[in-house]
Amino acid sequence: PSVIDFQGDRAILGTSSDITDRILAQQARQESEERYHVLFEAANDAIFVVGLDEFHQPGTFLDANTLAFNWLGYSRDELLQIGPRGITYLYDLTFTEVMHRRLVQDGKAVFEVTLHSRNGQLLPVEISAQTFTFKGQRASLCIARDIRERKEAEKQLMDAKRQAEMANQAKSEFLAS
């Protein structure tokens, strides 16, 4: 503000700006970030945000929810230093590269891999991945669903099928003799 002479009187000259739009935008951004955080932490699946380099290759984790840390046995700081290759079972690495190419081509991919925890436990998961921008960086949002029960049910089904086939073969051999 400035003091000026206005029609023979001293007056204060100032300007004002309507910042309503800026305040509303800040509130909307804060609400959006809060929604993201609540959804991120409330999920029943592990969620990883993986940074992508300029060639769209996975780098380190940029973020992960608490469930991811609990599943894998790492602290937040430890896990954020590791990339997906550090927790993916060695057998699945080639397969993961194929799925990564699909992610780059289509922007999304669904695939199964086995993660290994800090204590060596193997954890079969289904990954649903989608590329997006995270804090100005290209990234992949990976939602990992624990499929141990599904894998066990598939194994039991295959075992039952094998036993039924063996029983059927034994019956055929018995009837043939």
Residue frames relative to the residue before (quaternion, step in Angstrom):
aa qw qx qy qz dx dy dz
P 1.0000 0.0000 0.0000 0.0000 0.00 0.00 0.00
S 0.1811 -0.7628 0.6150 0.0846 3.52 -1.21 0.69
V 0.3634 -0.6768 0.5905 0.2472 3.54 -1.20 0.63
I 0.0120 0.8062 -0.5888 0.0574 3.57 -0.76 1.08
D 0.4630 -0.6177 0.5449 0.3272 3.52 -1.35 0.19
F 0.0241 0.8014 -0.5944 0.0626 3.58 -0.64 1.14
Q 0.8322 -0.1592 0.0395 0.5297 3.56 -0.52 1.27
G 0.7558 -0.4099 0.1928 0.4728 3.53 0.93 1.02
D 0.6851 0.4124 -0.2870 0.5274 3.58 1.22 -0.05
R 0.4808 -0.6224 0.5252 0.3250 3.49 -1.25 0.47
A 0.0042 0.7989 -0.5992 0.0521 3.53 -0.92 0.95
I 0.3815 -0.6865 0.5664 0.2498 3.53 -1.25 0.40
L 0.1756 -0.7800 0.5968 0.0682 3.53 -0.81 1.08
G 0.1311 0.7900 -0.5876 0.1164 3.55 -0.78 0.98
T 0.3029 -0.7230 0.5831 0.2133 3.54 -1.30 0.15
S 0.1292 -0.7680 0.6194 0.0988 3.49 -1.23 0.39
S 0.1809 -0.7646 0.6098 0.1038 3.51 -1.20 0.55
D 0.4109 -0.6755 0.5543 0.2602 3.50 -1.10 0.75
I 0.0766 -0.8215 0.5651 0.0066 3.61 -0.49 1.19
T 0.2568 0.8016 -0.5019 0.1989 3.55 1.23 0.40
D 0.6655 0.5093 -0.3113 0.4481 3.59 0.87 -0.92
R 0.6573 0.5071 -0.3125 0.4616 3.57 0.97 -0.85
I 0.6490 0.5069 -0.3128 0.4733 3.61 0.97 -0.84
L 0.6595 0.4999 -0.3104 0.4677 3.60 0.94 -0.86
A 0.6391 0.5175 -0.3238 0.4679 3.60 1.01 -0.77
Q 0.6405 0.5125 -0.3216 0.4730 3.60 1.00 -0.80
Q 0.6541 0.5030 -0.3129 0.4704 3.59 0.95 -0.85
A 0.6501 0.5115 -0.3188 0.4628 3.59 0.94 -0.85
R 0.6511 0.5079 -0.3168 0.4667 3.59 0.95 -0.83
Q 0.6557 0.5067 -0.3120 0.4646 3.58 0.93 -0.89
E 0.6515 0.5039 -0.3134 0.4726 3.60 0.95 -0.82
S 0.6359 0.5279 -0.3202 0.4631 3.58 1.02 -0.81
E 0.6631 0.4950 -0.2999 0.4746 3.58 0.95 -0.87
E 0.6404 0.5157 -0.3238 0.4681 3.59 1.02 -0.75
R 0.6348 0.5165 -0.3249 0.4740 3.60 0.99 -0.83
Y 0.6308 0.5319 -0.3232 0.4633 3.58 0.94 -0.91
H 0.6841 0.4930 -0.2932 0.4506 3.58 0.82 -0.99
V 0.6574 0.5040 -0.3169 0.4619 3.60 0.91 -0.87
L 0.6696 0.4852 -0.3012 0.4749 3.61 0.87 -0.91
F 0.6345 0.5557 -0.3105 0.4384 3.55 0.99 -0.91
E 0.7669 0.3816 -0.1941 0.4781 3.58 0.80 -1.01
A 0.6773 0.5065 -0.3021 0.4398 3.62 1.10 -0.58
A 0.4870 0.6944 -0.4241 0.3175 3.60 1.22 -0.29
N 0.4082 -0.6981 0.5377 0.2385 3.56 -1.19 0.67
D 0.6445 0.4463 -0.3114 0.5371 3.57 1.32 0.18
A 0.5166 -0.5920 0.5030 0.3600 3.54 -1.25 0.42
I 0.1135 -0.7888 0.6023 0.0463 3.57 -0.97 0.87
F 0.0700 -0.7852 0.6153 -0.0057 3.52 -0.91 1.05
V 0.1584 -0.7186 0.6634 0.1356 3.55 -1.16 0.66
V 0.1151 -0.8136 0.5700 0.0026 3.55 -0.56 1.26
G 0.3904 -0.7156 0.5323 0.2285 3.57 -0.79 1.02
L 0.2022 -0.7618 0.6045 0.1160 3.56 -1.09 0.75
D 0.3893 -0.7199 0.5208 0.2428 3.58 -0.94 0.86
E 0.7543 -0.4034 0.2604 0.4478 3.59 -1.28 -0.03
F 0.6874 0.4235 -0.2742 0.5224 3.59 1.27 -0.35
H 0.5073 -0.6762 0.3790 0.3764 3.57 1.37 0.30
Q 0.4246 0.6747 -0.4896 0.3532 3.59 1.13 0.55
P 0.5217 -0.6531 0.4368 0.3324 3.60 -0.97 0.75
G 0.2243 -0.7576 0.6024 0.1136 3.52 -1.08 0.85
T 0.7654 -0.2684 0.2357 0.5353 3.55 -0.75 -1.05
F 0.6003 -0.5184 0.4478 0.4129 3.52 -1.33 0.13
L 0.2873 -0.7492 0.5737 0.1645 3.56 -0.98 0.87
D 0.7801 -0.0672 0.0707 0.6180 3.55 1.20 -0.59
A 0.0240 0.7640 -0.6447 0.0018 3.54 -1.29 0.35
N 0.4629 -0.6756 0.4865 0.3043 3.55 -1.13 0.54
T 0.7173 -0.4663 0.3119 0.4133 3.55 -1.31 0.32
L 0.6122 0.5582 -0.3527 0.4351 3.59 1.02 -0.74
A 0.6215 0.5399 -0.3412 0.4537 3.60 1.01 -0.76
F 0.6538 0.5017 -0.3143 0.4713 3.60 0.93 -0.85
N 0.6669 0.5107 -0.2989 0.4528 3.57 0.95 -0.92
W 0.6432 0.5301 -0.3247 0.4470 3.61 0.93 -0.88
L 0.7936 0.3691 -0.1586 0.4569 3.52 0.80 -1.07
G 0.4476 -0.7356 0.4232 0.2819 3.60 1.22 -0.20
Y 0.5522 0.5856 -0.4079 0.4309 3.58 1.19 0.43
S 0.4780 -0.5984 0.5377 0.3525 3.54 -1.24 0.41
R 0.6861 -0.4644 0.3519 0.4356 3.56 -1.26 0.27
D 0.6853 0.4913 -0.2949 0.4495 3.59 0.78 -1.01
E 0.6507 0.5159 -0.3211 0.4553 3.60 0.96 -0.82
L 0.6948 0.4837 -0.2934 0.4440 3.58 0.78 -1.00
L 0.6639 0.5150 -0.3173 0.4397 3.59 0.98 -0.76
Q 0.6192 0.5172 -0.3463 0.4787 3.60 1.26 -0.15
I 0.6712 0.4813 -0.2702 0.4948 3.56 1.30 -0.38
G 0.2997 -0.7189 0.5896 0.2138 3.56 -1.13 0.57
P 0.7401 -0.3999 0.2853 0.4593 3.58 -1.26 0.04
R 0.6103 0.5611 -0.3593 0.4285 3.60 1.03 -0.66
G 0.6438 0.5496 -0.3178 0.4271 3.58 1.12 -0.57
I 0.7693 0.3088 -0.1835 0.5284 3.60 1.21 -0.35
T 0.5776 0.5818 -0.3792 0.4291 3.59 1.28 -0.01
Y 0.5200 -0.6451 0.4713 0.3021 3.53 -0.87 1.03
L 0.6047 -0.6342 0.3528 0.3280 3.55 -0.79 1.10
Y 0.6316 0.5612 -0.3284 0.4223 3.60 0.95 -0.87
D 0.7242 0.4673 -0.2363 0.4487 3.58 1.06 -0.78
L 0.4633 0.7219 -0.4438 0.2594 3.63 1.16 -0.24
T 0.6554 0.4961 -0.3248 0.4678 3.64 0.90 -0.81
F 0.6399 0.5197 -0.3133 0.4714 3.57 0.95 -0.90
T 0.6428 0.5335 -0.3205 0.4467 3.59 0.96 -0.87
E 0.6248 0.5332 -0.3434 0.4554 3.61 1.02 -0.71
V 0.6255 0.5212 -0.3364 0.4732 3.60 1.02 -0.77
M 0.6729 0.4839 -0.2938 0.4761 3.58 0.91 -0.90
H 0.6135 0.5463 -0.3531 0.4478 3.58 1.07 -0.69
R 0.6217 0.5270 -0.3452 0.4654 3.61 1.00 -0.74
R 0.6351 0.5133 -0.3271 0.4756 3.60 1.02 -0.76
L 0.6279 0.5371 -0.3273 0.4584 3.57 1.02 -0.80
V 0.6609 0.4902 -0.3035 0.4804 3.59 0.94 -0.85
Q 0.6887 0.4933 -0.2790 0.4523 3.60 0.91 -0.93
D 0.8112 0.2874 -0.1209 0.4948 3.59 0.78 -1.06
G 0.4662 -0.6785 0.4462 0.3510 3.59 1.21 -0.37
K 0.7851 0.1197 -0.0913 0.6009 3.58 1.29 -0.06
A 0.0296 0.7841 -0.6192 0.0304 3.56 -1.24 0.46
V 0.1449 -0.7402 0.6489 0.1002 3.55 -1.27 0.58
F 0.1764 0.7834 -0.5722 0.1666 3.56 -0.79 1.03
E 0.3941 -0.6961 0.5483 0.2438 3.54 -1.30 0.34
V 0.0493 0.7582 -0.6493 0.0337 3.53 -1.12 0.78
T 0.3644 -0.6804 0.5768 0.2675 3.51 -1.33 0.12
L 0.2163 -0.7599 0.6027 0.1121 3.54 -0.80 1.05
H 0.1757 -0.7585 0.6045 0.1683 3.55 -1.17 0.43
S 0.4044 -0.7335 0.5070 0.2036 3.49 -0.93 1.03
R 0.7223 -0.4272 0.3242 0.4367 3.52 -1.33 0.14
N 0.7315 0.4114 -0.2393 0.4883 3.61 1.01 -0.76
G 0.6355 -0.5787 0.3148 0.4025 3.60 1.27 0.26
Q 0.4638 0.6741 -0.4560 0.3500 3.61 1.22 -0.05
L 0.3147 -0.7427 0.5630 0.1800 3.56 -0.99 0.90
L 0.0876 -0.8085 0.5818 -0.0125 3.55 -0.86 1.02
P 0.2176 -0.7771 0.5747 0.1355 3.62 -0.35 1.20
V 0.0064 0.8028 -0.5938 0.0539 3.56 -0.88 1.02
E 0.3106 -0.6705 0.6300 0.2390 3.49 -1.35 0.38
I 0.1906 -0.7893 0.5780 0.0811 3.56 -0.73 1.11
S 0.0907 -0.7321 0.6731 0.0524 3.51 -1.00 0.94
A 0.0168 -0.8404 0.5383 -0.0603 3.58 -0.37 1.27
Q 0.0122 -0.7727 0.6342 -0.0254 3.52 -1.17 0.73
T 0.3750 -0.7140 0.5370 0.2476 3.59 -0.96 0.81
F 0.1063 0.7689 -0.6245 0.0867 3.54 -1.19 0.65
T 0.4901 -0.6203 0.5057 0.3454 3.57 -1.29 -0.02
F 0.0713 -0.7916 0.6068 -0.0125 3.55 -0.80 1.10
K 0.8309 -0.1437 0.0436 0.5358 3.56 -0.51 1.25
G 0.7520 -0.4254 0.1987 0.4627 3.55 0.92 1.00
Q 0.6785 0.4582 -0.2806 0.5010 3.59 1.27 0.02
R 0.5057 -0.6126 0.5036 0.3397 3.60 -1.10 0.68
A 0.0696 0.8012 -0.5849 0.1055 3.54 -0.87 0.96
S 0.3089 -0.7019 0.6046 0.2155 3.49 -1.39 0.11
L 0.2533 -0.7310 0.6163 0.1470 3.54 -0.89 1.01
C 0.0460 -0.8116 0.5817 -0.0295 3.58 -0.59 1.17
I 0.1157 -0.7735 0.6222 0.0351 3.55 -0.67 1.17
A 0.1358 -0.8183 0.5582 0.0213 3.56 -0.57 1.21
R 0.1420 -0.7916 0.5929 0.0407 3.56 -0.66 1.17
D 0.4395 -0.6808 0.5281 0.2537 3.56 -0.90 1.00
I 0.0432 -0.8182 0.5732 -0.0131 3.59 -0.65 1.13
R 0.2280 0.7965 -0.5301 0.1807 3.61 1.11 0.56
E 0.6657 0.4977 -0.3162 0.4573 3.62 0.87 -0.88
R 0.6434 0.5124 -0.3241 0.4674 3.59 0.97 -0.81
K 0.6607 0.5042 -0.3063 0.4642 3.59 0.93 -0.89
E 0.6458 0.5073 -0.3216 0.4713 3.59 1.01 -0.77
A 0.6439 0.5099 -0.3194 0.4726 3.61 0.98 -0.82
E 0.6345 0.5176 -0.3280 0.4711 3.62 1.00 -0.80
K 0.6463 0.5181 -0.3142 0.4639 3.58 0.99 -0.87
Q 0.6590 0.4997 -0.3089 0.4696 3.59 0.92 -0.88
L 0.6361 0.5234 -0.3222 0.4666 3.59 1.00 -0.78
M 0.6632 0.4925 -0.3008 0.4767 3.60 0.93 -0.87
D 0.6346 0.5208 -0.3266 0.4684 3.60 1.02 -0.80
A 0.6590 0.5003 -0.3057 0.4711 3.60 0.95 -0.89
K 0.6378 0.5194 -0.3261 0.4660 3.59 1.00 -0.79
R 0.6482 0.5172 -0.3081 0.4663 3.58 0.96 -0.88
Q 0.6594 0.5009 -0.3051 0.4702 3.59 0.94 -0.87
A 0.6455 0.5108 -0.3199 0.4691 3.59 0.99 -0.81
E 0.6494 0.5049 -0.3184 0.4711 3.59 0.99 -0.80
M 0.6445 0.5071 -0.3222 0.4730 3.61 1.00 -0.79
A 0.6518 0.5032 -0.3164 0.4709 3.60 0.97 -0.81
N 0.6442 0.5151 -0.3126 0.4711 3.56 1.01 -0.80
Q 0.6388 0.5138 -0.3180 0.4762 3.60 1.00 -0.80
A 0.6568 0.5043 -0.3110 0.4664 3.60 0.93 -0.91
K 0.6335 0.5270 -0.3221 0.4660 3.60 1.00 -0.80
S 0.6544 0.5110 -0.3068 0.4653 3.59 0.94 -0.92
E 0.6607 0.5014 -0.3062 0.4673 3.59 0.95 -0.87
F 0.6380 0.5293 -0.3205 0.4583 3.58 1.02 -0.84
L 0.6915 0.4810 -0.2740 0.4641 3.59 0.88 -0.97
A 0.6491 0.5257 -0.3146 0.4509 3.58 1.12 -0.65
S 0.7101 0.4614 -0.2801 0.4521 3.62 1.09 -0.47
